Amino acid sequence: FSPSNPNSTTILEARQGLRIFTFHRDLQQFRLINRNLSLNEDYSIPSDLVGFVEIATSSYDNNVWLIDQIDFSLKKYNILTQSITSKTPLTNILNSKNYEILYCKEYQNRLFISTKNHGILIFDNFGTYIKTYQNKNISYFNFWEDDIYFIDGNSLIRLNLYNDNLETLPLPSDAKWIYSLVFNNLTYLFSERAIYIYK
């Protein structure tokens, strides 16, 4: 796939089988690409509804979650009606002068937002704040069944989403770990120089 207006991609998600979602912060646009890698459509985010989108992710109801930097809020944008269907102010949850959004993803009707200084924030599918996991500076996380997992220093953390059971697996200290993928009985660990596969 090669777009007619190439630009840097802030977020690329291929987790929904029939479409690929990309977000481009510099252009304030998101793009939907079908499974044949042909463009469905480019969407510009209306400036009268959203000031400046810092980060965005697709939702399972085929809409878009986004963080509006101008009014410091979490918004859900309806693609078909081009309207905001929910808005959650973040001022009571985060310090607007001391925050940095690192990553976000929706899973099992919850939205997870990782921040540099405040941990991983969890919201329901209406944008209502639920709680925070205290692990900070997590630039990537993913899910397997009922667990969220991520690398924290030299440990792989698996945390159950419903009973908060925590499993910590120590990793070799001779590599700088970037992120991990868990699938079936295999765990893939990515360092700067190699991919390690554990069974």
N, C-alpha and C positions, 0 to 999 in steps of 0.2 A: 504494500500500500504506500503510495506516494502522493500526498495532498498537493493541490495546486498552490496553496499558500503555506509552505513549510515554516514551522516555528518550533520553539522548544516546548516539550510536553512536560507538564507538571505532574500529572497523574495519568496512568494507563491501567485500565482494569479489563481483564478478559475472563472474569469469573462467571458471567452470565452467558450461557452457551450460544445464544443466537445473536449477541451483539457485543461489541467492544466499546468501552467508554473511555474517552480521553478528555482531559481538562488542560487548558492552556491559559495560565495566569496572565501572561503578558498581553494576550489579545482579549482576555475576559470572554472566552468562548469555550464551549464544550462540543464534542464531536461524537457521533454515533456511527460505528462502522459495523457492517454485517459480517456474518461468518465467512463470506467469500472475499473479505477484505476489500469490498467496494463501499464507498461512502454512502451512508443513508442520508445524513444531513449535518451541516454545521449550524450551531445555535449560538447567537450572541446573547449575552445576559442583559436584560433590559436595565438601563442605568436609572430609570425612574423607580424601579423596584429594589434594586441592589446597588449599593455604593461601589464597593470593590471586593471581589471574591478572593479570599486568601487561599482557600482550598475547597475542593468539591469531591463528591463521590456519588455513584449511582445508588438508587434505592430499588428494592425488589418490586415496588409498584410502578416501575418505569419512570420515576421522577428523579430529582437531583437534590441531595443535601448540600448545603454550602455554608461557609462561614463568611459573613459580611464584616469586613474590617472597619467600615465607616461607623456603623451603629453598634458594632461589637455584639452580634447576635448570630444564632443558628437559625437558618431558614430552610424550608423545603419548597422547592420550585417545581410547579406543575408544568411539564413540557407542553401538553396539549392546550391548556387554557392560558399559558404564559402568565401565571399568577403565583403569588406566595400563599401556600395553604397552611403553613404554620410558621411561627416565629418565636424563638426563645431567647430573651436577653441573657447574656453571659456575664454581666457585671457582678452578679451575686455569687458566681461560681469561680470566676477567674479574675486575677488582677490585670486590668487592661493595659497596664504599663510594664508588666513583667510576665508576659506569656509568649509562647511560640508554638504554633500548631505544627506537629510533625507528620501526622498521618491520620487517616480516618477511613472507616469501612463499616458497612451495615451487615449484620448477621443475626439470623433468627429474630427478626423484628426489633432489633436493638441497634443503635448507632454507637460506635466506639470511636473516640477522638483522643489520640495520644498527644500530650503536650510536653514541652521541655522541662517545665518546673512544677507542674501540678498533677502529674500522673495521667492515667487513662480515664477519661470521663465517659460515662455510659448514660445514654438517653433511650427512651422508648420510641416506638414508631410514630408518635405524635410530637416528638421533640421535648418531652418532659424529662428533666434530669432525674436519674435514679441514684447513682453513687459514683465513687471514684476508686479505682485501683491505684495504690500509692506508688507504683513503679514509675519512675520519672525517666525522661530522655530516651524513650523507646521509639526509635525511628521507623520500625516495621513490626507488625504483629499479624498473626493469621489465626485461623480456626480449624479445629478438627473435631467433629462430632460436637460434644458439649463443652469443649475446652477452648480457651484462648491461649496461645503460646507465643513466646517471644524470647529473644536473647537479651539477658541483662548481665553485662560484664562477661565473665567466663562461666555463666550458667544458662541452661535452657529452662525456662519457667513454663509450666503448664498449670493453668488455673481453671477450675470448673466454674462455669458461668452461673450455676444454680445453687451449689452448696459451698462455693468458695474453697473447696479442697485444693491445696497447693502441692505441686510436685516440683522439686528442684533437682535438676540433673547437672552435675559438674562437667565442664568441658575442658579439654586440654588447654593449658595456659600458654602454649607456644604459638598460638595463632590469634590474629585479630578477627573475631567473628562478626559477620555483617548481618546475616539473617538466616532463618531456617524455614524448611517446608516439611510438614508431616503429612504422610499419605499412606493409608493402610498400615502395614507393619514396618514402614521405612521412614527414617528421619534423614533429611538432606540438610547438611550444615555448610553454609557458604562462608569462606574466608576471602581475604583479598587475593589469594593465589590458587585456591583449590576448592573443590567440592568434596565433602566427606559424606559417605552414605553409611548409616547405621541401621541395623536390623533389630 
